[in-house]
């Protein structure tokens, strides 16, 4: 993994920890109006940790053209 990739994941991890701490704080102090906004912040940061799909291989050869439907009679 490259240096910038590690840095992005570290910043996202710190952000997620802060959002989780804010969620716990908002629930424990009865400030539930903050709950949806904190969830909206947390989901994009959690998406950084999703595994990436491998790129698709290029197609080998284009499919052959179908035979002509024109009658030869």
N, C-alpha and C positions, 0 to 999 in steps of 0.2 A: 504494500500500500504506500502511496506517495505521501510526502510531507503535508501538502495542502489538504489531502483527504483526511489525514489524521487530525489536523487542526480543526477542520469542519466538524468532525465527529466529537472532538473534545468540547468545542463551543456548544454544540447541540446537547451533549450530555450535561453540561453545566446548566444550560437553559431548562432542560427537562427536570433537573433536580430542583431548580427554583420554582418551576410551575407546580411540581408535586408538593413542595413545601407550602406554596400559596394555596393549593387546593385543601391541604390538611388544615391550614390556618382558617380558611374561609368556612369550612365545614364545622370545625371545632368552636368557632366564635359565632356561629349562626348567621354568617354573611353569605347566604346561599345565592344571592343575586350575582356574585362574582363567579360562581361555579361554571356557567356556560361559557363565559368569556375566557376563562383559564383553559377549559377544554379546547376551545378554538385555537389557542396559542400552542397547546401541547402537541396536537396531532401532526402539524407540519414538521415540528422538530423531531418527533418520533419517526417520521418517514425517512429521515437520514440514515437510520439504522437498518432499513429494509434491505435484504440482499438484492443485488443487481442481477438481472438476467444476462446470460452470455449472449453476445451478438449472434444473430442468425448467420449461418454460412451462406455465401453467395450461391445462387442457383447454378447447377452444373452446366446444363445446356438448355437452350430454349426448347420447348416441346415441338415436335415435328408438325409441319402444316398438314391439315387433313387433306385427303385427296379431293380433287375437284368433283363437284356434283353435276357437272355439265354432261349431258348425254353425248356419246360419241357416234350415235346412229345417224 
